[in-house]
Each structure stands twice: as C-alpha cells, then as structure tokens.
C-alpha cells in the first residue's frame, strides 16, 4: 500500500488493467454474443480438442489451448487474428487450410460471430 501512496499513478494503472476485460477495438465482432458463443462451444464439444478456461471438461490436446486467444497474432499459425479471418476459419477450417486437424464445424453465420466474440473475450 505504501507504493500506491507514494505513486498514485501506479494505483490508476492497476485499476485500468483490472477493467480490461473486453476485446480490443479491432477484435470486436459485430452482432456477436460471447455468452451465446460459450454455449455453442460447450454444445459443439470444442473442449474435446481444445483446453479452454472456464469450460468444464475442456481439456483436449489435439488443438491449441484457447486461453489468451485474443492476444495471439495468428490463427492456425498462418492467418491474421482478426474477426473476418476467424469467422472464415470457424466456418470451414479444411477449406481455409487443407490438411488441418480441425474439422468443418457446420456453424451458422450467427454461431461463428458468437464463437468469435467468445474467443476474443479469452484474454
């Protein structure tokens, strides 16, 4: 606490960091609902292949862990991590990257937006 009394700016920075729970502006998904995306991720069984914080039983190791997804620079190690690319990936991974282990998802356009919003909330 003495640090904060001597350096009030440190307290302000800490408070602002604690408030940073949403996606960055360039990662906002128009029409996406992170809560609905979470429900889709659970219903579709994404945790069979991916580890995801806050998703019970999501301990898969086939795909990469999805914690901190918003901070990643690339999707599948090759595509810029931005909403349009992510939704294209979520729609049909094998069409985007032949040979990928991730199967075609069959997600609707709304589900893609929702899952993208959920993934970008994974900070």
C-alpha positions in Angstrom: 0.0 0.0 0.0 2.9 2.4 0.6 3.8 2.1 -3.1 0.3 3.4 -4.0 0.5 6.3 -1.5 3.9 7.4 -3.0 2.9 6.7 -6.6 -0.8 7.2 -7.1 -0.4 6.6 -10.8 0.5 3.0 -10.1 -2.9 2.5 -8.5 -4.6 4.1 -11.5 -2.7 1.8 -13.9 -3.6 -1.2 -11.8 -7.3 -0.2 -11.8 -7.4 0.3 -15.5 -5.7 -3.1 -16.1 -8.3 -4.8 -14.0 -11.1 -3.2 -16.1 -9.7 -4.5 -19.4 -12.0 -7.5 -19.8 -13.4 -6.9 -23.3 -11.9 -7.4 -26.7 -9.7 -4.8 -28.3 -11.5 -2.5 -30.8 -10.1 -4.3 -33.8 -11.4 -7.6 -32.4 -15.0 -6.6 -31.7 -17.4 -8.8 -33.6 -20.5 -7.0 -34.8 -23.6 -8.9 -33.8 -21.5 -11.5 -31.8 -22.6 -12.5 -28.3 -19.8 -14.0 -26.2 -22.3 -15.8 -23.8 -24.0 -17.4 -26.8 -20.6 -18.3 -28.1 -19.7 -20.0 -24.9 -22.9 -22.1 -25.1 -22.1 -23.0 -28.7 -18.5 -24.1 -27.7 -20.0 -26.3 -25.0 -22.7 -27.7 -27.2 -20.4 -28.4 -30.1 -17.9 -30.2 -27.8 -14.9 -28.0 -28.7 -13.3 -29.0 -25.4 -12.7 -32.5 -26.8 -9.8 -30.9 -28.8 -9.1 -27.6 -27.0 -8.3 -26.7 -23.5 -10.5 -23.7 -22.5 -10.5 -21.9 -19.2 -14.0 -21.8 -17.6 -15.4 -24.6 -19.7 -15.9 -27.7 -17.7 -14.2 -30.8 -19.1 -12.4 -28.8 -21.9 -9.1 -30.5 -21.6 -8.4 -31.5 -25.2 -4.9 -31.5 -26.5 -5.4 -32.1 -30.3 -5.8 -28.3 -30.9 -4.1 -25.5 -29.2 -5.3 -24.2 -25.8 -7.7 -21.3 -26.3 -6.7 -19.3 -23.2 -5.4 -15.9 -24.2 -6.7 -16.3 -27.7 -7.3 -12.5 -28.1 -3.5 -11.9 -27.7 -2.4 -14.2 -30.4 -1.2 -12.7 -33.6 -2.3 -15.5 -35.9 -5.0 -18.1 -36.3 -3.7 -21.6 -37.1 -0.2 -20.0 -37.1 -0.9 -18.5 -40.6 -3.8 -16.1 -40.7 -4.1 -12.7 -39.0 -6.1 -12.9 -35.8 -8.9 -10.6 -36.8 -12.7 -11.2 -36.9 -13.2 -11.8 -40.6 -10.3 -14.3 -40.7 -11.5 -16.0 -37.6 -15.1 -16.4 -38.8 -13.8 -17.7 -42.2 -11.7 -20.3 -40.2 -14.7 -21.2 -37.9 -16.9 -21.8 -40.9 -14.7 -24.4 -42.7 -11.2 -24.9 -41.4 -10.2 -27.6 -44.0 -11.2 -25.2 -46.9 -9.0 -22.5 -45.4 -6.1 -24.8 -44.5 -6.1 -28.2 -46.3 -4.8 -30.9 -44.0 -5.7 -29.2 -40.8 -6.9 -31.5 -38.0 -9.8 -29.1 -37.2 -12.9 -30.4 -39.0 -15.6 -28.4 -40.8 -17.8 -27.1 -38.0 -21.1 -26.6 -39.6 -21.6 -23.5 -37.6 -24.2 -21.0 -38.8 -23.0 -17.4 -39.5 -24.5 -16.3 -36.2 -22.8 -19.1 -34.3 -19.5 -18.1 -36.0 -20.0 -14.5 -34.8 -20.8 -15.7 -31.3 -17.9 -18.1 -31.0 -15.6 -15.4 -32.3 -16.9 -13.0 -29.7 -16.3 -15.6 -27.0 -12.8 -16.3 -28.2 -11.9 -12.7 -28.3 -13.1 -12.4 -24.7 -10.4 -15.0 -23.8 -7.8 -12.6 -22.6 
